[in-house]
Amino acid sequence: MDLTTFRQIVDRSPPAIMACQENLQHLYDYVGLEHGSSYTRSAVSNALYARIRDCFTSGHAEVWRACQSLRTDLIREHTLLNAPLDPYFEVLEHLRDAVRTDDNSRTTIEGDWDTAVRTAFDHVQIQSWGSENRRMTYAREFMVAEAARALRDAGYSILFEPGKLGFGPESETALVANIEQLVSSMGGVNVARRIFADISKDFDPEQQRYHIVRRISATGEGQPQVPWGYLLQLAAKHIQGRKPYITTDAHWHKLRAFAQAYAAVINVQPYAPTFYGTMDAVDLVPYLQEMALYDTLFRIPQMRPSDVVKIARGMLGWFDLSEPTKGGWSVNQVLEVIGYLLSPSLDARGPIFITETEIRRGCPDTPSNVVAKILDDVLSHPCTGANKNFSLPTDAPTSAQKSSGQDFFLRPLIRSSGRQFILLDRSVCAPACLEALLTQLRADMKDLDEKIGLSIEDFLKSEFTSHGICSKGGDYDSGGKHGECDLALETDETIIFAEIKKKPLTRKAKAGSDAHILLDLAGSLLAAQAQAGWHEVRLRKDGHLHLESKGAISCIDLNEREVERVAVTLLDFGSFQDRILLKQFLEGTLNATFTPSDANLKKGFQRINEALAEIREQLIELRSGGSDVRQPFFHCWFLSVPQLLVLLDNVTDSAGFRQALWSCRHVATGSSDLYFDLSYMKRLRKETTAPIN
């Protein structure tokens, strides 16, 4: 069914039910209801809905999806071509509502569209819903179409086809070139200053981060967001810009408007809550792509600056940090420079200019020539700058162009004139300090990543101990099967299993590559949850686990306690660590098998399917054991080491850690951001307990 055919069916003649002239007895005759002592319009309404459903012998869920797609096309035609919305909009909505089903199967549509549409047209006459709430209910569709119209009116061709809205040939390239020209004419540093001036209101001094999150609305007030992340990447690319600079408010507002419209047409921003219902694996994959591109466009990756050196020392705990490397510097010396760059003495929102002389003065234990080496070889981008092969949000490394995509996140400093360096922002550049150090160390140590994974376990155990939390871990055997438990924490009510994986989110995944998103999640989330899942299965089956570590044995007894399972990564995965997504992902893939289109990825996808098979097997065993599995993955988490450190703030024992974790366990703000949720709930508690004057 296409929109043109749908319109033709509706336009063919007025609704036949109008001949009944609101007479209930005539309406009963029209829909084939038996006459009785009373007559109701609801009975007529139900009969019409039943008739619509009966028009299709199969594929009701696909009919629902088709109506949804037609509704989107209708809004786009109305916005871009001034085509009328009525009566078509409401007919589509009634038809879609009539075939709504809990069965999400994708069976082929078999049936009579013509009769179904005409019957839905009849139903509108019986029970019209009006038009006043359309923009509120379908804010995303209207906002995206209006952004496309604004860009078309500005001279950029828009491609509009059934089920598709995008840019015409060369149009996106021209638009991005214009956005980059606007950034360059302002100068990247000035653009960055504007960005941080605008987002400073969202800075959290305790977490030392900007809460740049999804701003959804259940009441239709969602608006297109400014793509701060994308603009900051372009600011880093054009850091020096083109003089003389144009820094007027009008120029900045023009840049913001074009970037905002561009991001809106890419159409990855949610305007309303997405935590209701479920989705299957077919719907899940494009949803994951949307989340990745949303993060690239709108979010700004950050880390608490005060945690960087601590994490670096923790992940390299096995290494002699004072030993000189082949580069002529030691890790301790690099960390001294990083510590100075991220120190509270340089606390400011936005770009900071720092000279080599100032850095030398702030790092008295590191020789001047070594400071110069660290700045040039480890922490600063080359003289050519950052992000030189980045323009589109989807740009990423390829086999032919390995340097394609953004690389600003790999090093914290950008060179300015002379021996001066630019730190765009302490919190924003903090993760790059770790990336830069690890990149240099990998060149000397082939097994670095494996050793880091083991060291992170010890680091987290030490962190938990410093907060009064006893952690356990080690090898065990159960029912002839061997298991390895990284971390287990106990409270009176709960046992928390944490499995640590170092796998990062790659540039290809961040650019929206569905295959690489799945591979990255498999190497982190799925692998860790599958491992932790066996701990739960065996603990519930045996009632205990005996963990052996370094010759010592510790015991965990179930004692009717609940179990939580936490997958831990070294660095943040952005929106992919949202608990709602975790639920959707694990439930949606329960019966799925993934196959790559690229044969080179076959082994990686085999690991995905093996992990999913393990999780399915675990669920079967938990069901057979009588466990409550109505929401089988509600007790699962996907956290990073930086998130755990924030969770541990002000925690003094295991009960306090559970309380911190539980503070956002039952909360769905729609932000897809644990940092924001923790801050939000903390603020609510303060407001609730504040004394009334």
GIVEN-V147831 format. One record per backbone hydrogen bond with DSSP energy under -0.5 kcal/mol. NH is the residue of the N-H (numbers start at 1). CO is the residue of the C=O. E is the energy in kcal/mol with one decimal. If there is no record, write none. Layout:
NH | CO | E
NH | CO | E
//
This chain:
6 | 2 | -2.3
7 | 3 | -2.6
8 | 4 | -2.1
9 | 5 | -2.1
10 | 6 | -2.1
11 | 7 | -2.8
12 | 8 | -0.9
13 | 10 | -0.6
18 | 15 | -1.7
19 | 16 | -1.7
20 | 17 | -1.7
21 | 18 | -1.6
23 | 20 | -2.1
24 | 22 | -0.6
27 | 23 | -2.5
28 | 24 | -2.5
29 | 25 | -1.9
30 | 26 | -2.3
31 | 27 | -2.1
32 | 28 | -1.0
33 | 28 | -2.7
44 | 40 | -1.2
45 | 41 | -2.8
46 | 42 | -2.7
47 | 43 | -2.0
48 | 44 | -2.2
49 | 45 | -2.2
50 | 46 | -2.4
51 | 47 | -2.1
52 | 48 | -2.3
53 | 49 | -2.4
54 | 50 | -2.3
55 | 51 | -0.7
55 | 52 | -1.0
56 | 53 | -1.6
57 | 110 | -2.3
58 | 110 | -1.3
63 | 59 | -2.2
64 | 60 | -2.2
65 | 61 | -2.0
66 | 62 | -2.5
67 | 63 | -2.5
68 | 64 | -1.9
69 | 65 | -2.3
70 | 66 | -2.6
71 | 67 | -2.3
72 | 68 | -1.8
73 | 69 | -2.3
74 | 70 | -2.4
75 | 71 | -2.2
76 | 72 | -2.1
77 | 73 | -2.7
78 | 74 | -2.4
79 | 75 | -2.4
80 | 76 | -3.0
81 | 77 | -2.4
82 | 78 | -0.9
83 | 77 | -1.5
89 | 85 | -2.8
91 | 87 | -1.7
92 | 88 | -2.5
93 | 89 | -2.0
94 | 90 | -2.4
95 | 91 | -2.4
96 | 92 | -2.7
97 | 93 | -2.3
98 | 94 | -2.0
99 | 95 | -1.5
100 | 97 | -0.8
104 | 102 | -0.7
110 | 58 | -1.7
112 | 55 | -2.4
113 | 111 | -0.8
116 | 112 | -1.8
117 | 113 | -2.8
118 | 114 | -2.2
119 | 115 | -2.5
120 | 116 | -2.2
121 | 117 | -2.1
122 | 118 | -1.8
123 | 119 | -2.2
124 | 120 | -1.7
125 | 121 | -1.0
125 | 122 | -0.7
126 | 122 | -1.0
127 | 123 | -2.4
134 | 131 | -1.2
137 | 133 | -2.7
138 | 134 | -3.0
139 | 136 | -0.8
142 | 138 | -2.0
143 | 139 | -3.0
144 | 140 | -2.5
145 | 141 | -1.9
146 | 142 | -2.4
147 | 143 | -2.1
148 | 144 | -2.1
149 | 145 | -2.2
150 | 146 | -2.1
151 | 147 | -2.1
152 | 148 | -2.4
153 | 149 | -2.7
154 | 150 | -1.0
155 | 152 | -1.7
156 | 151 | -2.4
157 | 155 | -0.5
159 | 166 | -2.4
160 | 158 | -0.6
161 | 159 | -0.5
161 | 164 | -2.4
164 | 161 | -2.8
166 | 159 | -2.6
168 | 157 | -2.4
171 | 168 | -1.9
172 | 168 | -0.8
174 | 170 | -2.2
175 | 171 | -2.5
176 | 172 | -2.8
177 | 173 | -2.2
178 | 174 | -1.9
179 | 175 | -2.4
180 | 176 | -2.9
181 | 177 | -2.2
182 | 178 | -2.2
183 | 179 | -2.1
184 | 180 | -2.9
185 | 181 | -2.4
186 | 182 | -1.1
187 | 183 | -2.0
188 | 238 | -2.8
189 | 239 | -1.5
191 | 187 | -2.3
192 | 188 | -2.7
193 | 189 | -2.3
194 | 190 | -2.1
195 | 191 | -2.6
196 | 192 | -2.6
197 | 193 | -2.0
198 | 194 | -2.0
199 | 195 | -2.0
200 | 196 | -1.2
202 | 199 | -2.0
203 | 200 | -1.9
204 | 209 | -3.2
205 | 203 | -0.7
208 | 204 | -1.9
209 | 204 | -1.2
211 | 202 | -2.7
212 | 210 | -1.8
213 | 211 | -1.0
214 | 671 | -0.9
216 | 214 | -0.7
217 | 271 | -2.2
220 | 217 | -0.8
228 | 226 | -2.4
230 | 297 | -2.6
231 | 227 | -2.6
232 | 228 | -2.4
233 | 229 | -1.9
234 | 230 | -2.0
235 | 231 | -2.3
236 | 232 | -2.2
237 | 233 | -1.7
238 | 234 | -2.5
239 | 236 | -0.9
242 | 184 | -2.8
246 | 185 | -2.6
247 | 245 | -0.6
252 | 248 | -2.0
253 | 249 | -2.8
254 | 250 | -2.0
255 | 251 | -2.3
256 | 252 | -2.7
257 | 253 | -2.3
258 | 254 | -2.3
259 | 255 | -2.4
260 | 256 | -2.8
261 | 257 | -2.4
262 | 258 | -2.5
263 | 259 | -2.5
264 | 260 | -2.0
265 | 261 | -2.1
266 | 262 | -1.6
267 | 263 | -0.9
267 | 264 | -0.7
268 | 263 | -0.5
281 | 588 | -0.8
284 | 280 | -2.1
285 | 281 | -1.6
286 | 282 | -0.7
287 | 283 | -1.4
288 | 284 | -2.5
289 | 285 | -2.0
290 | 286 | -2.3
291 | 287 | -2.1
292 | 288 | -2.2
293 | 289 | -2.4
294 | 290 | -2.7
295 | 291 | -2.2
296 | 292 | -2.0
297 | 293 | -2.5
298 | 294 | -3.3
299 | 294 | -0.7
299 | 295 | -0.9
303 | 427 | -1.7
307 | 304 | -2.2
308 | 304 | -0.6
308 | 305 | -1.1
309 | 305 | -0.5
311 | 307 | -2.7
312 | 308 | -2.7
313 | 309 | -2.6
314 | 310 | -2.1
315 | 311 | -2.8
316 | 312 | -1.0
317 | 314 | -1.2
319 | 316 | -1.8
321 | 319 | -1.1
323 | 320 | -1.5
325 | 329 | -2.8
328 | 325 | -1.9
332 | 321 | -2.8
334 | 330 | -2.0
335 | 331 | -2.8
336 | 332 | -1.7
337 | 333 | -1.8
338 | 334 | -2.7
339 | 335 | -2.7
340 | 336 | -1.8
341 | 337 | -2.5
342 | 338 | -2.3
343 | 340 | -1.3
346 | 343 | -2.1
347 | 344 | -1.9
350 | 348 | -0.8
352 | 423 | -2.2
354 | 352 | -0.5
354 | 421 | -2.9
356 | 419 | -2.5
359 | 355 | -2.0
360 | 356 | -2.8
361 | 357 | -2.2
362 | 358 | -1.9
363 | 359 | -0.7
363 | 360 | -1.0
366 | 363 | -1.6
371 | 367 | -2.3
372 | 368 | -2.1
373 | 369 | -1.7
374 | 370 | -2.8
375 | 371 | -2.5
376 | 372 | -2.5
377 | 373 | -3.3
378 | 373 | -0.5
378 | 374 | -1.7
379 | 374 | -2.4
380 | 375 | -1.3
381 | 413 | -2.7
385 | 382 | -2.2
386 | 236 | -0.6
390 | 387 | -1.6
395 | 392 | -1.9
398 | 401 | -2.0
404 | 401 | -1.5
405 | 389 | -2.5
406 | 395 | -0.5
410 | 407 | -1.9
411 | 408 | -1.0
413 | 379 | -2.5
414 | 422 | -2.0
416 | 420 | -2.9
420 | 417 | -1.0
421 | 354 | -3.3
422 | 414 | -3.1
423 | 352 | -2.8
423 | 421 | -0.5
424 | 412 | -0.5
424 | 422 | -0.6
426 | 348 | -0.5
429 | 425 | -2.6
430 | 426 | -1.1
431 | 427 | -0.5
433 | 429 | -0.9
433 | 430 | -1.0
434 | 430 | -0.9
435 | 431 | -2.0
436 | 432 | -2.8
437 | 433 | -1.8
438 | 434 | -2.7
439 | 435 | -2.4
440 | 436 | -1.7
441 | 437 | -2.1
442 | 438 | -2.3
443 | 439 | -0.8
444 | 441 | -1.2
445 | 441 | -1.9
446 | 444 | -0.5
448 | 445 | -1.1
451 | 447 | -1.8
452 | 448 | -2.4
453 | 449 | -1.9
454 | 450 | -1.4
455 | 451 | -2.3
456 | 452 | -2.6
457 | 453 | -1.1
458 | 454 | -1.4
459 | 455 | -2.4
460 | 456 | -2.7
461 | 457 | -2.3
462 | 458 | -2.3
463 | 459 | -2.3
464 | 460 | -2.9
465 | 461 | -2.4
466 | 462 | -2.2
467 | 463 | -0.8
467 | 464 | -1.0
468 | 465 | -2.0
469 | 464 | -2.7
470 | 468 | -0.5
471 | 469 | -0.5
472 | 488 | -2.5
474 | 485 | -2.6
475 | 548 | -2.6
476 | 483 | -2.3
478 | 481 | -2.9
481 | 478 | -2.0
483 | 476 | -2.9
485 | 474 | -2.8
486 | 484 | -0.6
487 | 498 | -1.6
488 | 472 | -2.1
489 | 496 | -2.6
490 | 470 | -0.6
491 | 494 | -2.8
495 | 562 | -2.6
496 | 489 | -3.1
497 | 495 | -0.6
497 | 564 | -2.7
498 | 487 | -2.7
499 | 566 | -2.6
501 | 568 | -3.3
506 | 504 | -0.7
510 | 506 | -2.3
511 | 507 | -1.6
512 | 509 | -1.9
513 | 508 | -2.2
514 | 512 | -0.6
517 | 513 | -2.2
518 | 514 | -2.1
519 | 515 | -2.2
520 | 516 | -2.4
521 | 517 | -2.4
522 | 518 | -2.3
523 | 519 | -2.0
524 | 520 | -0.5
524 | 521 | -0.5
526 | 521 | -2.5
527 | 522 | -1.5
528 | 524 | -2.1
529 | 525 | -2.7
530 | 526 | -2.7
531 | 527 | -1.8
532 | 528 | -2.8
533 | 529 | -2.3
534 | 530 | -1.3
535 | 531 | -1.1
536 | 532 | -1.9
537 | 533 | -2.5
538 | 534 | -2.7
539 | 535 | -2.5
540 | 536 | -2.7
541 | 537 | -1.9
542 | 538 | -2.9
543 | 539 | -2.4
545 | 556 | -2.1
547 | 545 | -0.7
547 | 554 | -3.2
548 | 475 | -2.9
549 | 547 | -0.5
549 | 552 | -2.9
552 | 549 | -1.9
554 | 547 | -2.8
556 | 545 | -2.7
557 | 555 | -0.5
558 | 543 | -2.6
561 | 558 | -1.8
562 | 493 | -2.3
564 | 495 | -2.6
565 | 635 | -2.8
566 | 497 | -3.1
567 | 637 | -2.4
568 | 499 | -3.1
568 | 566 | -0.5
569 | 639 | -2.3
570 | 501 | -0.7
576 | 573 | -1.5
577 | 574 | -1.9
578 | 575 | -1.8
582 | 578 | -2.3
583 | 579 | -2.2
584 | 580 | -2.5
585 | 581 | -3.5
586 | 582 | -2.6
587 | 583 | -2.5
588 | 584 | -2.5
589 | 585 | -1.4
590 | 587 | -1.1
592 | 589 | -1.6
599 | 597 | -0.6
601 | 598 | -2.1
602 | 599 | -1.5
605 | 601 | -2.3
606 | 602 | -1.8
607 | 603 | -1.6
608 | 604 | -1.4
609 | 605 | -2.4
610 | 606 | -2.1
611 | 607 | -2.3
612 | 608 | -2.4
613 | 609 | -2.1
614 | 610 | -2.0
615 | 611 | -2.2
616 | 612 | -2.3
617 | 613 | -2.4
618 | 614 | -2.5
619 | 615 | -2.0
620 | 616 | -2.0
621 | 617 | -2.1
622 | 618 | -2.6
623 | 619 | -2.3
624 | 620 | -2.3
625 | 621 | -1.2
626 | 623 | -1.9
627 | 622 | -2.0
629 | 627 | -0.7
632 | 629 | -0.8
634 | 631 | -1.7
636 | 633 | -1.6
637 | 565 | -2.6
639 | 567 | -3.0
641 | 569 | -2.0
642 | 570 | -0.6
644 | 640 | -2.2
645 | 641 | -2.1
646 | 642 | -1.6
647 | 643 | -2.5
648 | 644 | -1.7
649 | 646 | -1.5
651 | 648 | -2.2
654 | 468 | -0.6
657 | 653 | -1.7
658 | 654 | -2.4
659 | 655 | -2.2
660 | 656 | -2.1
661 | 657 | -2.6
662 | 658 | -3.0
663 | 659 | -1.1
664 | 661 | -1.1
665 | 662 | -0.9
666 | 662 | -0.6
667 | 664 | -0.8
677 | 673 | -2.3
678 | 674 | -2.8
679 | 675 | -2.2
680 | 676 | -3.2
681 | 677 | -2.5
682 | 678 | -2.0
683 | 679 | -2.3
684 | 680 | -2.1
685 | 681 | -2.3
686 | 682 | -2.0
687 | 683 | -2.3
688 | 684 | -2.4
689 | 685 | -2.2
690 | 686 | -1.0
693 | 691 | -0.6
//
